[in-house]
Amino acid sequence: MKIRLTDYSEIWFQMFETEAEFLKAIFGEEIIKCEHFGSTSVRGMKAKPVIDMMCIVKNIKKVDIFNNQMESLGYDVAGDWGIPGRRLFRKGGLNRTHHIHFYQFDNPEIERHLIFRDYLRSHPTEVDNYSRFKEDLAQRYDTTREYSPAKKKFVSEMEQKALRWFSES
């Protein structure tokens, strides 16, 4: 998939809200809460314009019951996509708009994602550094297949800073 890196947009929050309400109507009581995370959730962050959202559910196995319905609504059903305990749905096909990650309420991935988001929201200098890093990568790589692995080490180091920040607060 081609890299589409853009400036932060206020529209992203509304896209998250609209999708969260839509998913709650489908999954009903199974969804405990939806969270906006990833680059589109951080004011001022350059991002691929794909809304990363997390739906926290009571029972991850029950999410699978909705696969056919989600597929009929135009979502790609990606299963755990390499992360045990997660269910991933992608919306928008080649012009992707959303990545929807489902986690059971007790999955440790939830906290990791939210701490990283909150760290960035609280550290505008880190947002600038991360945005510049992503711009550099987007100039060097044409596709997400190259771009995503290239940013892994940088993100991992920043996540460690976020975890230290969280444990000290």
N, C-alpha and C positions, 0 to 999 in steps of 0.2 A: 504494500500500500504506500502511495506517495506521501511524503511528509508535507503537512499543511500546518505550519507554525504561524500563529497570529497573535496580535496584541490582545490583552484582556478585554472581555466584553461583559457589560452589565447584563446582557441577555442570557448569559450562561446560568445565572442563578434562577431566572424564570424558567428556563428549559428544564433545570433540575426539578423545580417545584411542580411543574406540569406533569413531568414523567412520574414523579413520586405519587402524585394523586391518582394517575392512571393505573400504576402498578398496585396501589392499595385497593383499588376497585376490583382488580383481577384476583389478587392473592388474599384479600380480606384480612381476617383475624390472624393469619399466619405471619404477616409482617408486623414486627414490633415497632420498628423505626427505620427511616431512610436517612442516609447521610450523604452529603455532597463532599467528595474528596478529590485528590489529584490536583493538577495544575489549574483546571478551570474553577476550582473552589477558592483560589487565592487571588485576592485583588492585586492587580499590577503584574501578574505572572504571564509571561509568554506561554502559549500552549497550543497543542494540537486541539482544534475546536471539537473535541469529543468529551462529552460529559461523563466523568467517572462517578458512579454512584454506588452506594452500598445499601442493600436492604438486609437488615438484621431480622432474622426469623426465629421462630420457636423451634422448628425441626427442619434441618436442611434436607432430609430425605423426602419430605412432603413437597418440596419445590419441584422435584422431578415429575410429579403428577401433572404439572402445568405445561410441560414441554410442548405437547401438541398444540395447545391453545396459543402459547407464545409464538410458535412457528407459524400458525395460521394468521397471527397478527403482524407478521413480517420480521420477527426477531430471529437471529441466528442462535441456535442452541449449541453452546460450546462445552457443556459439561463442566468438569472441574478445571479444565485448561491448565493442567499441571500443578494445581494447588489443591491438595486433598482437603475436603471439607468446604470447598467453594463451589458455587454454580455460577457460570457466566453466560449472560445473554448480550448479544450485540445488535444494535439497531441502526439501520440506515444503509446496509449493504456496502458498496464501494464508496459511498458518500457518508460514511459512518457518523452518527450523531451522539450515540450513547454506548457506554460499556456499563452493564449493570451486574454488579458482583453481589451474590447472595451468600451470607454467612450465618451460621447458627449463632445465637446470642453469646455463647461461651468460647468462640473461636478467637485465639490470640491475634490473628491478623487484623481484627477490628481495631484493637487498641493501637497497634503499630501504625496503621493508616491514619488514624485520627490524631495521634501525637505528632506525626510528621506534618499533617495539614496545619494543626494549631501552632506548631513551631514556625512554619513559614508565615502564617498570618501574623505572628508576633515579632518577626524579624525581617523587616523590609530590605535590609542590606543583603540578606541571604536570597531573597526573592530576586533582587537585581543580579546577583552572582549566578544563580541558577538560570535565569532568563538568558543572560549573555552566553553561558555555557551551551544552552540548547540552541541558540542562534548559530553559534559556531558549528555545532554538529549538523544542523540543518543545511548549512552551506557545503559541508563535506559529504553528506550522505543524501541520497535521493529517496530512499525507502525506509519504512519503519523497521524492516528486517535488519538493516544496518544500523540505523539510528538508535533503536531501543537498547541493544547490547552495549553500544558505545557509551551510553550514559549510566550504565549499571554501577560502576565503581564510584562515580561521583555521587550518585543518589544514595548508595549504601553508606558512604562516609557522612553525608548530610543526615541520614536517618540516625546514625550513631550520635551525632551532635544533638539531634532532637530528643533522643532517649535520655541522654545525660541531662539536658535542659529540663525535661519532664521530672526526672528523679530528684533534681535539685529544687524544684519548685514546690 
